[in-house]
Amino acid sequence: MERIFEPFKRKTDVSDQKQATIIELQEDNICFYRFIGGNPGETEALSHKLQNLKKSKPLLIGLFRFPFRFEGKRRKLTAREQYFIMKDYCDAIIFFHSDELMKTIDPSIPIHEAHQAFDAIEERAIGTIREMVEDTGKVNIDYHDVKAFIALNRGPLFIHTIEGRSFDEPLKYLISTPYLPKDFTEAKQLIINIGYTRDVDMEAFRQINLRLNDLFDKADLFKIGSYLIDKPGHLFNISLLVNGIQDPVAAPLKSNKNTFSKYKKVIRKWLAEPK
């Protein structure tokens, strides 16, 4: 199942249609292509669609959801193949595991509500990137920053947002959620975008920056953005965009066609020789 999102139109198609309408994008823009893997009948169409999008979209980000384990090994293998097709064509790819998304809901929830909850998590990732490049802050992160960030480590990336009034507990516990990649804090690159309400003081701002840098000590800090949330109180809204994380699955083994062709010629020659 696929959906295409372009981030600068407020009316985004989040229906259950098989395919959303593709809208022609302006020059400086991002196209999000969302796909749920596992259906073998969609593999060829996925490749063609991404190939066409890549030709016409300035920055193409894929969102890929792996199927549940209980859906069987065949769907798992198909999804792995589809993931790497998406990775080949997209500038970056954000991935989700259905089994990890399942941990965020009550297992007794109706099926249609569960799918709505999973969609909302993926749409939140899209919305956060949209807001990051659309909303002007004191220190702004724009489209060109995100594009350059992605270009330095093409492949998997992830974005996560945390909110809080105080950060008394370790940051790793505040950030922790089941669907985050296991190596989220071990990324190669990091963008931090910090929103703060009117009563946040400079000491609190300093402390949160120090703690974030300590937590992501292996990452090169690409840029820190900041913006005012114009309302009273002591509240942070922190978005973390990481890059250079590992693929969630191993790439399928590729057959060596040249080796096969070499032995095929030998076999043909052997069969042609008189016995």
Secondary structure by P-SEA (a helix, b strand, c coil): cbbbbbccccccccccccccccccccccbbbbbbbbcccccaaaaaaaaaaaaaacccbbbbbbbbccccccaaaaaaaaaaaaaaaacccbbbbbbaaaaaaaccccccaaaaaaaaaaaaaaaaaaaaaaacccccccccaaaaaaaaaacccccbbbbbbbccccccccccccccccccccccccbbbbbbbbcccccaaaaaaaaaaaaaaaccccccbbbbbbcccccbbbbbbbbbccccccccccccccaaaaaaaaaaaaaaaaccc
